[in-house]
Amino acid sequence: MTSVPLSPDATDTRRRVFAIMASASGNLVEWYDFYVYSFLALYFASEFFPEGDATSQLLNAAAIFAAGFLMRPIGGWLFGRIADRVGRKRAMLISVTMMCGGSFVIAILPTYSSIGIFAPLLLLLMRLIQGLSVGGEYGTTATYMSEVALAGRRGFFGSFQYVTLIGGQLLAVLVLVILQQFLDEAQLRAWGWRIPFAIGGVAAVIALYLRSSLQETSTEETRTMQEAGTLSGLLRNHLRAFLIVVGYTAGGSLIFYTFTTYMQKYLVNTAGFDKEVASLTMTTVLFVYMLMQPLFGAMSDRIGRRNSMLLWAGLSILTTVPFLTVIGRTTNAYSAFFLVTGALVVVSLYTSISGIVKSEMFPAQVRALGVGFAYAIGNALFGGTAEYFALWFKSIGHESWFFWYVTAMMVIALIAAILMPDPRKKGYLQGEGMID
């Protein structure tokens, strides 16, 4: 097929919207499968790590969650190379297939009482495979969405990556809330925790079908360039952009996971909420947070993405410690809802444009690699370890140190936002609008 320019007429817009939704469906499934582990850890941690108290069991489960993140740089490199040299579509099909397989295996995995130490080892292996998959998913999906979006509305279109990413979290916690209505805690610990993983595997098959209909956005010209998909080409010619993306991804991932996946445990272990109340509160929070993304994405199209990034980093530095301190002391579910939602309003300034603001930093021949690899490094080192460090600081009696750790990382994010170029003047996506 040959590349033809897309004009923003009604037919073209519908085609682009379908492409966004089809690619986003896989993104939703990928993140559902990954997050369901975090939300179900409260129930299955004792099945795989029977020794120690509840905090120790959660700490072990969080370590495996973090290990999955450590595979992301490899996934970001591998799938970024595939996407830049073979095509975005091929990379997205492979990543969702791997996530599907991992979920099905976890759903039937024997526990420690059946096979001993092999149970946590197999759980670790599946999480490493899923970490590899998610490591590739972010960069390829962000790249695809940025390339298929209409010029002048890329912030709005690109925000749907986090709509589905948050939707994956929301679906995971919603499934848990529903199970809590029909199963008691003993049943959830014994076998009920397996159901969400099985659901994720089935959903991945549907997403695989939808993604198979996508059109390719990269061109033969960029795929065959000498530096296409190579680390040498990326780091030699675009090192500054790469380091800037790593810088604001580190802070962005850390604060995102702090106020989303970790917040459920924080409400239970620190604020003293019942598990069911914490799950219901976070379900409502995540739903509102998901709806915010297109609004903040559209705002970035008006005020500029660099300005959105500066606002996000600056406000986060000022509000993170107060928000976490007050949330930890609240005893009212309504107060917790408004406080966590307020924190996520600030975070939305970043998450709504997270993919597009990275894609604009790299040319097409190394875009998926640049976005995916830089994101995976920052995300693995700081996002994936958020729960572990939060729980560790709590275990040694200095939980508030974690609040300041997040704030310090947001200072680094602010520096990166100051150094990033204005995409309206120097963005690589300016003038692009091609699809095969």
C-alpha positions, 0 to 999 in steps of 0.5 A, a space after each residue: 500500500 502507498 501512503 496517502 495524506 488524510 484530510 480532516 473530513 467526516 470519513 477520515 475522522 471516523 477512520 481515525 477514531 476507530 483506529 484510536 479505539 481499536 488500539 486503545 482496546 488492547 491498551 485497556 486489556 494490557 493494563 487491566 491484566 497488569 493492575 489486577 495483580 496489584 488490586 488482588 494482592 490483598 487476597 492472594 499474597 498469603 497463598 504464595 507467601 504464607 510466612 510473616 504478617 500481612 505487611 510482610 506478605 504484601 511486601 513480597 507481592 509488591 516485590 514481584 510487582 516491581 520485578 515485572 516493571 524491571 522487564 519494561 526497559 527490555 520490552 521498551 527496547 524490543 518492541 520499540 525496535 519491532 515497531 520502528 523497523 517492522 511496523 506499529 501494528 505488528 508490535 501491538 499484536 505481539 504485546 497483547 498476545 503475551 499479556 493474554 498468555 500470562 493472565 491465563 497461566 496465573 489464573 490456573 497457577 498452583 499455590 504454595 501449599 501445592 507446589 511449595 517454592 515453585 508457586 512464587 517462582 512461577 508467579 514471578 515468571 509470569 509477571 516478568 513476561 507480562 512486564 515485557 509485554 507492557 514495556 512494549 505496549 506503552 511506546 507502540 500505542 503512544 506512537 500509534 495514537 500520536 501518528 493517527 491523531 488529527 493535527 491541532 487535536 493531538 492532545 485530545 486524541 492522545 489522552 485516550 491512551 490514559 483513558 484506557 490505561 486508567 480504564 484498565 485500573 478501573 475495570 480491575 478494581 470494579 471486578 474486585 468490588 463485584 466479587 466482594 459482593 458475592 464472595 466472602 474473604 475466605 472464598 476470595 483468598 482460596 479461589 476467587 482471586 483467580 477469576 479476574 485473571 481469567 477475565 483478562 485472558 478472554 478480553 485480550 483475545 477480543 482486543 487481539 481481534 480488534 487490533 488485527 484490523 488496524 492500518 499501519 502508520 509508519 512508512 516504508 521509507 522510515 522503516 528502512 532508514 539505517 538508524 530505524 529502531 536502533 539504540 545507537 541511532 537514538 542515543 547518538 542523535 537524540 540523547 537530550 530528548 531521551 534524558 528529558 523523557 526519562 526525567 519527567 517519566 520518573 516523577 510522573 510514574 511515581 506520582 501516578 502509581 502513588 495516587 492510584 494503585 498504592 492508594 487502595 493499600 494506603 487507605 487500608 493500612 494507614 487510614 484504617 478503611 475496610 478493604 471493601 470501602 477502600 475498593 469502592 472509594 478507589 473505583 469512584 475516584 478512578 472513574 472520575 479520573 478517567 473522565 478528566 483525561 480528554 478535558 486536560 488533553 484538549 486544554 493542552 492543545 490550547 495552552 501548549 503541552 510544555 505549559 501543561 507539564 510545567 503546571 503539573 510539576 510545579 503544583 505537584 511539588 507544592 501539594 504532594 506532602 499535604 495531600 498524602 498527610 491528610 489522606 492518611 489521617 482521614 476516616 471518612 470515605 467522602 473526604 478520601 474521595 475528594 482528597 484523592 481526586 484532588 491530587 489526581 486533578 494535578 496528575 492529570 495535567 501530565 497523564 492526559 498528554 503523557 504519550 503525545 508529549 513523548 512522541 513529539 520529542 522523536 522523529 518517526 524512525 526512532 519514535 517508538 523506541 525513544 518513547 517506549 525505552 525512555 518511558 520503560 526506564 523511568 517507569 521501572 525504576 520509580 513507578 514500579 517500585 512506588 508500592 515497595 518503597 511506600 510499604 518499606 518506609 512504613 515498615 521501618 516507622 517513617 512512612 512520611 519519608 515516602 511523601 518527601 521522596 515523591 516530592 523530590 522526584 517531582 523536582 527532577 520532573 520540573 527540571 525536565 519540563 523546563 528543559 523540554 522544547 515547545 512542541 508547537 515550535 520544534 515538535 517532530 509530529 508537526 506536518 505529519 498525518 500519514 497512514 498506510 
